[in-house]
Amino acid sequence: MVRLKLFDYINAVFLIVVCCSIIVPFLFVISQSLMSNEDIMRNGVTFFPRHVVFDSYKYLLTGSSRVYQAFGNSFFITFFGTLFSLLFTGSIAYALSKKYLPYRNVVTAVLLASMFFGGGLIPSYLLITALGLKNSLWAVMIPSFLNVWYAFLLRNFFMEIPPEVEESAHIDGANDVTIFARIALPMSMPAIATIGLFYAVGYWNSWFSASIYLSEQSKWPLQLLLKSMLLAFDPNMSGVAESLGLLAALSKDSVRAAMIMITTVPILLVYPFLQRYFVKGMIVGSVKG
């Protein structure tokens, strides 16, 4: 029989508190998104709505194309941003994992310095504008193609690959590109999936870069549209609610809560497919220095 120590009880209580601090607000938002304006005015927001209504979701999903347009922009940014980020990060991490790489220490030092010293917001804005990328979705993605910390984690994972495997491939006539694509990447799927999840969440939740570089509302991602709705309910969409017969039943708070759910659920659905890689990728990639 395993005897639990005091630390185990404290740890369990701490984790329960952390889980509750995450789950309770999430359930609160779900409940609020399913309540009508009348219920909110009469009873306030409760965890169990007396009458479950989907008017806020109907208002957002059938009343305007802005949500679908923003969803498409977010999907484009997340998909291609994650794809190119993994390509850049994986390539440089694999190169840095080889001790025979010329100027390996110099490149590592330069990358490490870039983690602590950035160019600043104004130079970045001027550079994006000079390159003609303003009001382009690529302006949100390109500056985030390489995360140095993720590159170092992935480099450590590549260093765990037995050198005998690569030597055998070299004997069979494979070059470095072939070894990287057919051996290193498949053997590093836990780390690739973990870092890919981090990149995807980062791109999906990104709104600050979009608010700077994207002035056209037709190119806004979901998070920026959500931010504008949280700060000020869009009066331009009130005619939509009236045409759907929802104007009296709608609450600003319930619409905002529904928008939060619409932006949150898609990225939550990705995690279960990558969960089996997550723990192994984090542990193995962070052990070796």
Secondary structure in CASP SS format (residue, H / E / C, confidence):
PFRMAT SS
TARGET T0000
AUTHOR 0000-0000-0000
METHOD secondary structure of the structure
MODEL  1
M C 1.00
V C 1.00
R C 1.00
L C 1.00
K C 1.00
L H 1.00
F H 1.00
D H 1.00
Y H 1.00
I H 1.00
N H 1.00
A H 1.00
V H 1.00
F H 1.00
L H 1.00
I H 1.00
V H 1.00
V H 1.00
C H 1.00
C H 1.00
S H 1.00
I H 1.00
I H 1.00
V H 1.00
P H 1.00
F H 1.00
L H 1.00
F H 1.00
V H 1.00
I H 1.00
S H 1.00
Q H 1.00
S H 1.00
L C 1.00
M C 1.00
S C 1.00
N H 1.00
E H 1.00
D H 1.00
I H 1.00
M H 1.00
R H 1.00
N H 1.00
G C 1.00
V C 1.00
T C 1.00
F C 1.00
F C 1.00
P C 1.00
R C 1.00
H C 1.00
V C 1.00
V C 1.00
F C 1.00
D H 1.00
S H 1.00
Y H 1.00
K H 1.00
Y H 1.00
L H 1.00
L H 1.00
T H 1.00
G C 1.00
S C 1.00
S C 1.00
R H 1.00
V H 1.00
Y H 1.00
Q H 1.00
A H 1.00
F H 1.00
G H 1.00
N H 1.00
S H 1.00
F H 1.00
F H 1.00
I H 1.00
T H 1.00
F H 1.00
F H 1.00
G H 1.00
T H 1.00
L H 1.00
F H 1.00
S H 1.00
L H 1.00
L H 1.00
F H 1.00
T H 1.00
G H 1.00
S H 1.00
I H 1.00
A H 1.00
Y H 1.00
A H 1.00
L H 1.00
S C 1.00
K C 1.00
K C 1.00
Y C 1.00
L C 1.00
P C 1.00
Y C 1.00
R H 1.00
N H 1.00
V H 1.00
V H 1.00
T H 1.00
A H 1.00
V H 1.00
L H 1.00
L H 1.00
A H 1.00
S H 1.00
M H 1.00
F H 1.00
F C 1.00
G C 1.00
G C 1.00
G C 1.00
L H 1.00
I H 1.00
P H 1.00
S H 1.00
Y H 1.00
L H 1.00
L H 1.00
I H 1.00
T H 1.00
A H 1.00
L C 1.00
G C 1.00
L C 1.00
K C 1.00
N C 1.00
S C 1.00
L C 1.00
W H 1.00
A H 1.00
V H 1.00
M H 1.00
I H 1.00
P H 1.00
S H 1.00
F C 1.00
L C 1.00
N C 1.00
V H 1.00
W H 1.00
Y H 1.00
A H 1.00
F H 1.00
L H 1.00
L H 1.00
R H 1.00
N H 1.00
F H 1.00
F H 1.00
M H 1.00
E C 1.00
I C 1.00
P C 1.00
P H 1.00
E H 1.00
V H 1.00
E H 1.00
E H 1.00
S H 1.00
A H 1.00
H H 1.00
I H 1.00
D C 1.00
G C 1.00
A C 1.00
N C 1.00
D H 1.00
V H 1.00
T H 1.00
I H 1.00
F H 1.00
A H 1.00
R H 1.00
I H 1.00
A H 1.00
L H 1.00
P H 1.00
M H 1.00
S C 1.00
M H 1.00
P H 1.00
A H 1.00
I H 1.00
A H 1.00
T H 1.00
I H 1.00
G H 1.00
L H 1.00
F H 1.00
Y H 1.00
A H 1.00
V H 1.00
G H 1.00
Y H 1.00
W H 1.00
N H 1.00
S C 1.00
W C 1.00
F H 1.00
S H 1.00
A H 1.00
S H 1.00
I H 1.00
Y H 1.00
L C 1.00
S C 1.00
E C 1.00
Q H 1.00
S H 1.00
K H 1.00
W C 1.00
P C 1.00
L H 1.00
Q H 1.00
L H 1.00
L H 1.00
L H 1.00
K H 1.00
S H 1.00
M H 1.00
L H 1.00
L H 1.00
A C 1.00
F C 1.00
D C 1.00
P H 1.00
N H 1.00
M H 1.00
S H 1.00
G H 1.00
V H 1.00
A H 1.00
E H 1.00
S H 1.00
L C 1.00
G C 1.00
L C 1.00
L C 1.00
A C 1.00
A C 1.00
L C 1.00
S C 1.00
K H 1.00
D H 1.00
S H 1.00
V H 1.00
R H 1.00
A H 1.00
A H 1.00
M H 1.00
I H 1.00
M H 1.00
I H 1.00
T H 1.00
T H 1.00
V H 1.00
P H 1.00
I H 1.00
L H 1.00
L H 1.00
V H 1.00
Y H 1.00
P H 1.00
F H 1.00
L H 1.00
Q H 1.00
R H 1.00
Y H 1.00
F H 1.00
V H 1.00
K H 1.00
G H 1.00
M H 1.00
I H 1.00
V H 1.00
G H 1.00
S C 1.00
V C 1.00
K C 1.00
G C 1.00
END
